[in-house]
Amino acid sequence: MTKKMMALLLALLLAFGAVMAEASDAALPTDEAVEESAETATGETEEVADKTETEETEDEAAGTGEESEEPVEQKRLSGVKIGIDPGHQAHGNSQKETVAPNSSQKKAKVSSGTQGVRTRIAEYVTVLEISMKLRDALEALGAEVYLTRETHDVDLSNQDRAKMMNELGVDLVLRIHCDGAESSKSHGIGLFVSKSNDIAAESLRAAEAILPRLIAATGAKDRGITQNDNYTGQNWSTVPCLMVECGFMSNPEEDEKLNDPDYQWQLAKGMAEGICDYIENGRE
């Protein structure tokens, strides 16, 4: 082989090698291409994960919706409307009003009540404290509760109070009072209801349910249930109504009890339990 031919063959080999090197470089991915491929794969993975999380969240939401549809447990006094009349007020009103419909007999519209012989606390203060606790106890049982007053500075006659509860259409009214007597030894709890009007029988049923619970809760002396037509607040009521004489403020020991928050709670809880018994045993 001549030198000329050898030089030509060498040139061809060099050219072939250069072509193969270029082809190899083109086949391999660049660093940028590798990064772009990795980013694309990551994005696709994140989209799948997001879709899965969204589906799981929707499933959980659907499950929560099913749980919220479960019926809510009814409380013992749900749907029941109770009226509370804390007796008296800071300043009495000596103007007269008729004791009952179609009656000519008249009494003072409202008095300021008695006073604790030892505590010197006025009855209108004590009975409002008891009434507010009774309201809280009844609302905790699901009742809708209305008070004739929530402050001492009012001017509401006994007729006004009865008519207020009549208009509200409550299921039962409790008139909260404390008693007083000449003897400092008198003590105990007594209930009073009408004797001859249209609500007399149903008011008596309510009183018969409430009094035993009051005595059990407080340990006070049971003074029974009195039926008469002497009280304006009961005579003008067209819904079942009773007056609770919670104790004697003329008795030093009972006066202190009546103004003790713990004892007031006992009174409130006893009345609330009695009301539950009355409602659950069926009103007429």
QUILIN-V171243 format. One line per field, one symbol per residue. psi: psi as a letter, one per 40 degrees, with the letter a starting at -180 (. if undefined). A space follows every 10 residues. Layout:
psi=???
This chain:
psi=hidddddddd dddddddddd dddddddhii dddddddddd dddddddddd dddddddddd dddddddeei hhhhidfheh hhhhghiaid hiheiiiidi ifiehiiidi ieaaihddde hidddddddd dddddddddd eeihhhidie idgighiddd dddddddefi dihhhhiiii idheehiihi ihiideaded dddddddddd ddddddddei hheahhhife hddddeheih iihhheihee hdddddddeh dddddddddd dddddddddd ehi.
